[in-house]
């Protein structure tokens, strides 16, 4: 029974139509959307923990949670993202791009409202010669 309560707390109804049914989305899905959007922004090297766009789809939500935290309350989403910036990128501009991409992706894909996208820059990635 406790497992069922946990499942209910970690999903959010994004569509409810009495004639057809409901659509729910798990908070892990919102977290993955945020992670993918953040890693696609120009100037972002990776999420904290070295998570790049290529790795997001292959990782567990637990691993992704090192770089992204999502809190959903009554249809309102708050996101915290820890990321590494490429050296030479302008931190304020890169952070703004991440905020815009994450907000847009979550709202467009889920219909939830994003109130906050807080960014923490944890490291700089220096370009290496190949």
C-alpha positions as CSV (number, residue, x, y, z in Angstrom):
1,X,0.0,0.0,0.0
2,X,2.8,2.4,0.8
3,X,4.3,1.8,-2.6
4,X,1.1,2.9,-4.2
5,X,1.1,6.2,-2.2
6,X,4.7,6.8,-3.4
7,X,3.6,6.2,-7.0
8,X,0.8,8.7,-6.7
9,X,3.1,11.4,-5.2
10,X,5.6,11.1,-8.0
11,X,3.1,11.5,-10.9
12,X,1.1,14.6,-11.9
13,X,-2.1,14.8,-13.8
14,X,-1.6,17.0,-16.8
15,X,-4.9,16.2,-18.6
16,X,-8.2,15.0,-17.2
17,X,-11.2,14.4,-19.4
18,X,-14.1,12.4,-17.9
19,X,-15.1,11.0,-21.3
20,X,-11.6,9.7,-22.3
21,X,-9.5,9.5,-19.1
22,X,-6.5,11.1,-17.5
23,X,-2.9,11.6,-18.5
24,X,-0.2,11.6,-15.8
25,X,3.5,12.4,-16.0
26,X,6.1,11.1,-13.6
27,X,8.4,13.7,-12.0
28,X,11.3,11.6,-13.5
29,X,10.0,12.5,-16.9
30,X,10.0,16.2,-16.1
31,X,13.5,15.8,-14.8
32,X,14.7,14.2,-18.0
33,X,13.0,16.9,-20.1
34,X,14.9,19.5,-18.1
35,X,18.2,17.7,-18.4
36,X,17.9,17.3,-22.1
37,X,16.9,20.9,-22.7
38,X,19.7,22.2,-20.4
39,X,22.4,20.1,-22.1
40,X,21.3,21.4,-25.5
41,X,22.0,25.0,-24.7
42,X,25.0,26.6,-26.3
43,X,27.9,27.0,-23.8
44,X,26.8,24.1,-21.6
45,X,29.5,21.4,-21.3
46,X,27.5,19.0,-19.1
47,X,25.3,18.7,-16.1
48,X,27.0,18.2,-12.7
49,X,28.4,14.7,-12.7
50,X,29.6,14.9,-16.3
51,X,26.1,14.2,-17.8
52,X,26.0,15.2,-21.4
53,X,23.1,15.2,-23.8
54,X,24.3,11.9,-25.3
55,X,24.2,10.3,-21.9
56,X,20.9,11.6,-20.5
57,X,18.7,9.1,-22.3
58,X,20.8,6.2,-21.2
59,X,21.0,7.1,-17.5
60,X,18.7,6.4,-14.6
61,X,16.8,9.2,-13.0
62,X,18.9,8.8,-9.9
63,X,22.1,9.6,-11.8
64,X,20.4,12.5,-13.5
65,X,19.3,13.9,-10.2
66,X,22.9,14.8,-9.5
67,X,22.5,17.6,-12.0
68,X,18.7,18.3,-12.0
69,X,16.2,18.6,-9.2
70,X,12.5,19.0,-10.0
71,X,9.7,19.9,-7.5
72,X,6.1,19.9,-8.8
73,X,3.4,21.3,-6.5
74,X,-0.2,21.7,-7.8
75,X,0.9,22.0,-11.5
76,X,3.8,24.4,-10.8
77,X,7.3,23.3,-11.5
78,X,10.5,24.5,-9.8
79,X,13.7,23.3,-11.3
80,X,17.3,23.4,-10.0
81,X,20.1,22.6,-12.4
82,X,23.8,22.3,-11.6
83,X,26.0,22.4,-14.7
84,X,29.4,22.9,-16.1
85,X,30.0,25.7,-18.5
86,X,32.5,25.6,-21.4
87,X,35.4,27.9,-20.8
88,X,35.0,31.1,-22.8
89,X,31.2,31.1,-22.6
90,X,29.6,34.0,-20.9
91,X,28.0,32.6,-17.8
92,X,25.0,34.9,-17.5
93,X,24.1,34.5,-21.2
94,X,24.5,30.7,-21.0
95,X,22.5,30.5,-17.8
96,X,19.7,32.6,-19.4
97,X,19.6,30.3,-22.5
98,X,19.4,27.2,-20.2
99,X,16.5,28.8,-18.2
100,X,14.6,29.7,-21.4
101,X,15.1,26.2,-23.0
102,X,14.2,24.3,-19.8
103,X,11.1,26.4,-19.2
104,X,9.9,26.2,-22.8
105,X,10.5,22.4,-23.0
106,X,8.7,21.5,-19.8
107,X,5.8,23.8,-20.5
108,X,5.4,22.7,-24.1
109,X,5.8,19.0,-23.5
110,X,3.7,18.7,-20.3
111,X,1.4,21.7,-20.0
112,X,2.7,22.3,-16.5
113,X,3.7,25.8,-15.5
114,X,7.4,26.5,-14.7
115,X,7.8,29.2,-12.0
116,X,11.6,28.9,-11.4
117,X,14.7,27.6,-13.1
118,X,17.6,28.1,-10.8
119,X,21.1,27.5,-12.2
120,X,24.3,26.7,-10.3
121,X,27.5,26.7,-12.2
122,X,29.7,24.1,-10.6
123,X,32.7,24.0,-12.9
124,X,34.3,25.2,-16.1
125,X,35.3,22.7,-18.8
126,X,38.5,23.6,-20.5
127,X,38.6,22.6,-24.2
128,X,41.2,19.9,-24.8
129,X,43.2,19.5,-27.9
130,X,42.3,16.4,-29.9
